[in-house]
Structures are given as C-alpha cells and as structure tokens.
Amino acid sequence: MPENNSGSYTEQPKYRCPRCQTQTCSLPCYKKHQQRASCNGKRDPAAYQKKSQLATASGLDRDYNYLKGVERQIDVAGQEAEDRGIGAKNATSKNVLRGWRADSALQRYLVQNNINIEHAPKGMSRQKNNQTRPTKSNRIVWTVEWLAADGQRTLQHDCTESDSIISLYETHLADLSHVEGQPRGSKRKRVELSSTTQTSQPDSKPEGDQETISKEAASGATATHTLRDSESEPQGEGDASSTTDDSALKETNSSAATTEHQPPTNSQEPTASTDTVNPEQPANHEPRYFYLLKTGTSSTSKVLLPLKEEASLTASLKDQTVQEYPTIILLTHSPEKLPSGYILLEQYLKAQASEDAELHAALAAAGKSMETVKTELPAPPSSSSQQGEKEELDAESILNMLKRDIR
C-alpha cells in the first residue's frame, strides 16, 4: 500500500484530506498519512481561500460546517452551564439572586426574625434547588424540604412565610397527588380534598365503588366543606351567590337522607363509625409530629426541634439556623417517645454542656498534674535527663487519652 497516493498512484485515490488536500485510497492509507505528516485531518477555518473558491460547492460546505461547529459548541457550553447551575435562566432564578443582596427585603426579613442561613457551595444541588426569594409585594416565599420517616425527601417551593406548617404540608400532599395523575383544582380545594379523601376512604372500602365513595364523602363532610367546595367549582369562579349556597345545602341534605334510608351493607359500616369523629381528623389518621432538623451538630443522631403544626413558617424558623432552606421531618412519634437515631435539641444541648464541663475539668486536672511534675523534678543531670523526658511524655499521653475518652 502506498504511503502517499498523490505521489505514487499504484492504486486509484478515492479520498482527500480536509486539511492538507492529500489524496489517499483507503482508511489505512489515510492513517499512515496522518502519522507521517503529523496531520490531524481537521479543516483549518482560517486558511486562505481564493475568491473563486468561495462560490463553489466545497466553499459553501466549508462555511456551513464551520457555522454548525460554532453552534454546537455554544449549545454544549450552555448545557454545561445549566447543569452546573451557573447563570440565571429565568425570572425565578433572577429573583433568587436579587434576594440575596444586602439591601433586599429577604435580608431585612432574616435580620428581623434572627434567621441565619448557611449557604452551600455554588453548584451543589442544595444551592441550585433553593428558590427562597421575596415577591413584588415584599412577601417571602420559602423552599421547604419534607423528610419522611422512611428517608424519602421531597421539595416544596413557593411556601408563603405566613402559612402554617399543617397547611403547607396538606398543600404539599395535594401537589403530590396531582403529580400522580389526580385532577387539579384550586389551591384551597386541593388542600381540603386531601383531608376529605382520607376521611371518606377507609382501608376496607372497595376501590371500584365510586358511587358509595361519593355518598359517604357527602355525608361525612360538614356544611363548611360543602360551601368551600362549591366556591371552588368552575361555575362559581370566586363569588358564591346565595343560590349556589342553597343548592349546595340541598344537595348535601338529599345525599345524607339517601344514605340514611339505604339498607346497611358491609361497605357502609365504616361510615357509621366515623360519624362521631371530627371530620378534620380521620378515624384511621395516625398521629403526626413535625420537627425542624438542626444542621451543623456533632451528634450522630438527627437533632430535632419540635414544631407546632398551627404555627406559621416564620414563627417556626425564628432564632434558628438552616442550611439554604429548612428541612422539616414528619414522624408519628411524640417528642417524649422518639425512636433511635433522633434526639431533641434540648437533650443535645444538655449533653454538650455536660461534655464541655467534663472536658474543662479534665484539662484543669491534667494541667495541674503536669505543673506538679515539672516543679517536683530535680535539676536533670546528664544521666537522668532521658527519664525526666519520659515522665513528661507520660503526662502528655494521659492528657490526650482523657480528651479522647471524653469526646
């Protein structure tokens, strides 16, 4: 096989090198040309071209490939910047960046409520997911992370600072239900439907009996729930008239009467047991407790701060420190009966104070013994100098051992 078909035409050349225009007959021949001439085979976009060569097919092809290469590099650079969280891509991210200015409404809000935010390094997932920002009306919307007992983490954005913990959690549940495919209504309706659905669907109820489910939901819900649901229907659209209220009450009464006159069945027995229960608290509802996860602790267990579910988000975060955004843990255990792996903030602070006191006492005792050893040692002669250094070393090793045991 010839090394250069342009000089030795033992075989008919078929290809031409884009960079140096050397003709080759095959791929092995082209590889040999690259090794011999140190040619990379890439067209030089800055190479001189005659005017007569610009309006040719090869000239147009050369320009097209150059422009496509530039476009490809821009797309790759933009995608890489987006993946790394560099630059503001939308109005939300611009508002987030604007909120961290020293004179912003968010900073005034944090100072007023003594809320300290620890920022993660730029490009980390927690930093990129944080959408806490001020609105145009100078209200603060938070990003909240919900952590379940099984370790599942979910994020909720646009959490208003004045909303209560329980309302935020119910809204989050409704949003998760919408993601799974359930129909979407107004915000208030989605929150109430989540609690109503849990009340009207016990575990023993068949899934396919849609008519029974709707009747039980109507009989178990209060008049307030019925009026609120009627307000969020598309026909009402924000202003519920007296006619709508009367019709909603009539439908509720008729549904309740129909359910009462029906013969009792196995599927309706759970409804009779839940009539005496508060509709806001389902019969099969497990107790739930909300805790704020404390960051930057030295404990191997999660340090928790109990939260009141009716307290606002601002009141729950006042005088606290969070990393980018708060993490709220939902457990079925009360603060007095926390499972292993969790500890209350009060207990953690007491343990830290006790450890610090023991450490100071040990250091004071060790320092006194070291001073005693140094003063009681005689002037070291040349023969006993090594023994004095050994005793000093033993005192230091004892101090280090005490430090390790206390920690």
HELIX and SHEET records of a PDB file:
HELIX    1   1 LEU A   27  ALA A   37  1                                  11    
HELIX    2   2 LYS A   51  LEU A   54  1                                   4    
HELIX    3   3 ALA A   57  ASP A   83  1                                  27    
HELIX    4   4 ALA A   91  GLY A   99  1                                   9    
HELIX    5   5 ALA A  105  ASN A  113  1                                   9    
HELIX    6   6 SER A  125  ASN A  129  1                                   5    
HELIX    7   7 ILE A  165  VAL A  179  1                                  15    
HELIX    8   8 LYS A  187  SER A  200  1                                  14    
HELIX    9   9 GLN A  210  GLY A  220  1                                  11    
HELIX   10  10 ALA A  223  GLU A  231  1                                   9    
HELIX   11  11 SER A  242  HIS A  261  1                                  20    
HELIX   12  12 ASN A  266  GLN A  268  5                                   3    
HELIX   13  13 GLU A  269  SER A  273  1                                   5    
HELIX   14  14 LEU A  313  LEU A  317  1                                   5    
HELIX   15  15 PRO A  335  LYS A  337  5                                   3    
HELIX   16  16 LEU A  345  GLU A  376  1                                  32    
HELIX   17  17 SER A  385  ILE A  406  1                                  22    
SHEET    1   A 2 TYR A  15  ARG A  16  0                                        
SHEET    2   A 2 GLN A  23  THR A  24 -1                                        
SHEET    1   B 2 ASN A 116  GLU A 118  0                                        
SHEET    2   B 2 THR A 321  GLN A 323  1                                        
SHEET    1   C 3 ARG A 133  PRO A 134  0                                        
SHEET    2   C 3 ILE A 140  LEU A 147 -1                                        
SHEET    3   C 3 ARG A 153  THR A 160 -1                                        
SHEET    1   D 6 ARG A 133  PRO A 134  0                                        
SHEET    2   D 6 ILE A 140  LEU A 147 -1                                        
SHEET    3   D 6 THR A 327  LEU A 331  1                                        
SHEET    4   D 6 TYR A 289  LEU A 293 -1                                        
SHEET    5   D 6 LYS A 302  LEU A 307 -1                                        
SHEET    6   D 6 TYR A 342  LEU A 344  1                                        
END                                                                             
